[in-house]
Amino acid sequence: MTGPVIETARLTLRPPAMEDFPRWAEMMADPETAKFIGGPQPAEAAWRGFMTMAGAWSLTGVAMFSLIERDTGLWLGRIGPWTPLGWPGAEVGWALHPDAQGRGYAAEAATAAIDYAFDALGWTEVIHCIDPDNRPSQRLAERLGSRNLGPTRLPPPFDAARVDRWGQGREAWRARAGR
């Protein structure tokens, strides 16, 4: 898979590779982790989501990165720019494997992904679609400087999900971050 590779102090963000799938499937099977991203899935359904991300990279050049711990090479989650058909905006989204949560990886990776969306992709706004009950993702969005812009609707098959649209514009991101 070809595509951008972004390095941070502790992480590598790159397009998905086949060796990422076992941990992707573990993440998607975990009831608590998958609760707000479509619910727990068997490996067969997780495979389709994984292939969707890889295909989006291949066809559009935009999809979530695999998040890799630099020191160990361990797959930690998925994070990055995402623009599915009918989505309520250009999103930088995230989901971390259960054993990667609570270590600051999401904030570090999301910062790099938002920089990439604004600087390389030329986006003028980023959003985050967050379930109103998902306090950890809301706290991350707040930490990134995003604010709750109110309820929004996702396209099928996610149209029954309750989701708030969080986000911010490029100029606010740059001013806040001193970029």
N, C-alpha and C positions, 0 to 999 in steps of 0.2 A: 504494500500500500504506500503510495506516495502522498505527500502532503506536508504541511508545515510541522515543524518540531519546535517547541518552546521549552526553554530551560528556566527554572526558577532556582532558588537556593537549595530546595530539597526535592524538587519534582521535575519530571519530564512530561510534557503534554504532547501527544502525538496521535495520529489516526489509529483506530483499532487494528490489531493484528490477531491472527488466529489463536496465538497462545494466551490471549486475554480472555477467551470465552469461558473457561472453567470458573474463574472468579466472578465474571459477569453473571453466569448462571446462578452461582451461590448468592450473589447480591439480590438477584431478582426472585429467588426462592425464599428469602428471609421475610417473614410476615411484617416485622416492624419497619425494615428498610424499604420494602416495596409498597407499603401501605399507601403512600401518597403519589406513587408513580405507576398507577394502574393495578396494583395489588400483586400478591405473590403469583409467580408463574412457574410451571414446570419447565424443564430444560428445553423442550421442543418449542414452547412459546418464546422463551428468552432468546433462543437461537434466531427467531425471526426478527426480534428487536435489534439484536446484535448485527444481523445482516443488513437491516434497514440503515443503521448508522454507517456501516462500511459502504453501502451503496450510495448513500447521500454524499459521502466524501468523494466517491468516484465520479458521480454524475454532476454534483453541484459545487464541490469544493468547500462545502460548509456542513459541518456536523459536530457532534460532541467528540472531544478528544478522549482517548484513554489516558488516565492519570496514573503515572508510574513513579514509585519511590526511587529516586536516583541511586541511593546507597545499596538497595537490595534488588532492584528490578521488579519488585512486587506490584501487581496491578491493584490500584486503590479505589478506582471508580471511574465515572465518566463525567465530563464537565466541558462546557463550551457552547459555542454558537449553534443555534438550531432554528431553522425556519421552515417547518412543515407547511404544506398547503393548507390554507384556511386558518392558520395560527393567528392569534390576536396581536402579533408583533414579532420583531426579531429578538429571540430569546437567548440569553446565556443561562443555561440550566445546569443542574448538578444532581448527582446521586453518588454516595460513597458506600463502599463495602462496609459491613458492620464493624470490622476490626480496624477500619481506618478513620472512624468518626471520633470527634472530640480532640483532635491533635492539631487543628489549625490548617490542615491540608486544603479544605474547601475554600477558605478565604484566600490562601496563597494562590491556588489554581484559578479561582474565579477572577481575581485581580488580573492575572496574566491573560485570561480569556477575554475579559472586558477590554483590556488594552488592545488585544488582537482584533476584536470586533470593531473598535473605533479606528484604530490606526491602519490595519491591513485591509479590512473589509469596507471601511468607509461608512459604517453605520452611524446614524445620528442619534439613535436611542437604543437602549437595551431594556428588555423586560425580563421578568422572572414570573412564571405562572406558579402560584403557591396556594395550596389548600389552606382555608382559614384556620384549620386546626393544627397546621404544621409549624409549631413555634420554632423549632431549630432552624428551618429554612427562612422564616421571617427574621430571626435574629441575624442570620448571615446576610440577608438582603439589607437590613438596617446597617450592619457593619460596613457593607460595601457602599453605603450612601443612597441606596434606593429607598423609595417610599411607596406605601400602598396607594395605588391609583383607583382602587375599587374593584368590584366584581367584574369578571369577564366570562366569556364563553369559549370553550374549546370546540374544535370541529369533531364530527364523528370519527372514531367510536368513543371519544372522551366527552361528548357533549352533556352527559349527565353529571359530570364531576363539578363540585363546587370549587371555584378557583378565583383568587384575587390576582389582579395584574399589578405587580410591583415594577418599578423601573426608574430610570433617570436618563437624561440627555447627555450627549457627549461633552458639552461645555461644562455642565455641572460636575461630571466625572473629572474632567481635567482640572477644574478650579479646586475641587476638594482634594485631589491627589497631588496638586502642585505640579502637574504635568504640562 
